[in-house]
Amino acid sequence: MNYVNILNKLENIKSYIESGILELYVLGDLAADETSEVEAMSKLHPEVKAELEQIEIDLGNLAESLQVIPSDNVKAGFFNAITFSDEEIIAPGTSKQEAKVVAISQRPTNFYKYAFAASLALLAVSIIALININNSLNNSKQQIIALQSSNQNFANKVNYLDQEAIKTASALDIYSNTDYKMVKLEGTANAKGAKIIVAFNSKTQKVGLDLKTMNIPKTDSEHQYQLWALVDGKPVDLGVFDMDGNPIGFKEMKNIGQAQTFAVTLEPRGGSINPTLEKLMVIGNI
């Protein structure tokens, strides 16, 4: 098995776990398709399943740590405040014997009163605990969302740097490859001081523009530059391009097997069938 593929797979699973989607799944804050995706990933990858189980354990521990249990003094005071004496529910003028009978008959009623009061107390404590847990989970959600956004920004930066590294490596390969001819195109009266270097490999028929050294005015929204090759005196279209800052690397253009001259004209956006010679910007012979 290719070890590079194994490493790439492990990195992808790690990135998936660190994205924050597993925490949102446990909290029930995912759409149906995302929920199905997480469940499928947990079946395919033991690492994802193990992480889900750990998140559930961590959230359970968090809920227990936020539980509010009243002190013994609070509970005693509460029950004392709702205690009813037998004398309070016995009518005046009742004999002692009758009072005993009444007291005995009242005991189950008092028990249910105490049980009901205790239930109310426990309900109040549970509501407070749930409010605290809900607040904590909301904070956790916000932190997870912020972490997701941070991870995405970091991934975008890494991807951008990877692309720049690939462009740099490609440029170095072209400059070091003796099969490439570097054709320097000089500015005309329409663009004095402008210059473009065209890399041309007649063996592979590859044509590219050196973006790093390119110096030509920027175009507006209605125009683009168009590269041409002159083959036996006839212009051949090699594609359009824009002057976007000063990036690194080479921009690949259309392939061609032979050419005597390269030139760039300013054309309507999308390019023209034939070059507009009045808008010739740079030109250079091989």
Long-range contacts (C-beta under 8 A, 24 or more apart in sequence): 13-45, 13-47, 13-48, 15-151, 15-155, 16-41, 16-48, 17-47, 17-48, 17-51, 18-151, 19-148, 19-151, 19-152, 20-144, 20-145, 20-147, 20-148, 20-151, 21-148, 22-48, 22-51, 22-52, 22-55, 23-55, 23-140, 23-144, 24-141, 24-144, 25-52, 26-52, 26-55, 26-56, 26-59, 27-59, 27-137, 27-140, 27-141, 27-144, 29-141, 59-137, 59-140, 62-133, 62-136, 62-140, 63-133, 66-129, 66-132, 66-133, 66-136, 67-129, 68-125, 68-128, 68-129, 68-132, 69-125, 70-121, 70-125, 75-121, 78-117, 78-121, 79-114, 79-117, 79-118, 82-113, 82-114, 82-117, 83-114, 84-110, 84-113, 86-110, 164-248, 164-249, 166-249, 167-247, 167-248, 167-249, 167-250, 168-248, 168-249, 170-249, 170-250, 171-210, 171-212, 171-248, 171-249, 171-250, 174-199, 174-208, 174-250, 177-201, 179-203, 179-204, 180-206, 181-286, 182-210, 183-262, 183-284, 183-285, 183-286, 184-284, 185-262, 185-263, 185-264, 185-282, 185-283, 185-284, 186-282, 186-283, 186-284, 187-216, 187-281, 187-282, 188-280, 188-281, 188-282, 188-283, 190-266, 190-279, 190-280, 190-281, 191-216, 191-217, 191-281, 191-282, 194-281, 194-282, 195-282, 196-264, 196-282, 198-227, 198-262, 198-284, 199-250, 200-259, 200-262, 200-286, 202-257, 202-258, 204-255, 205-255, 205-256, 205-257, 206-252, 206-255, 207-238, 207-252, 207-253, 207-254, 207-255, 207-256, 208-250, 208-251, 208-252, 208-253, 209-241, 209-250, 209-251, 209-253, 210-250, 211-246, 211-247, 211-248, 211-249, 211-250, 211-251, 212-246, 212-247, 212-248, 212-249, 214-243, 214-246, 216-243, 216-264, 216-281, 216-282, 217-243, 218-242, 218-243, 218-244, 219-243, 219-266, 221-269, 222-268, 222-269, 223-266, 223-267, 223-268, 223-269, 224-266, 224-267, 224-268, 224-269, 224-270, 224-271, 225-264, 225-265, 225-266, 225-267, 225-281, 226-264, 226-265, 226-266, 226-267, 226-271, 226-272, 226-275, 227-253, 227-262, 227-263, 227-264, 228-262, 228-263, 228-264, 228-265, 228-275, 229-256, 229-259, 229-261, 229-262, 230-259, 230-260, 230-261, 230-262, 230-263, 231-256, 231-258, 231-259, 231-260, 232-260, 235-263, 235-274, 235-275, 237-271, 237-273, 238-262, 239-271, 240-267, 240-269, 240-270, 240-271, 259-286, 260-285, 260-286, 261-285, 261-286, 262-286
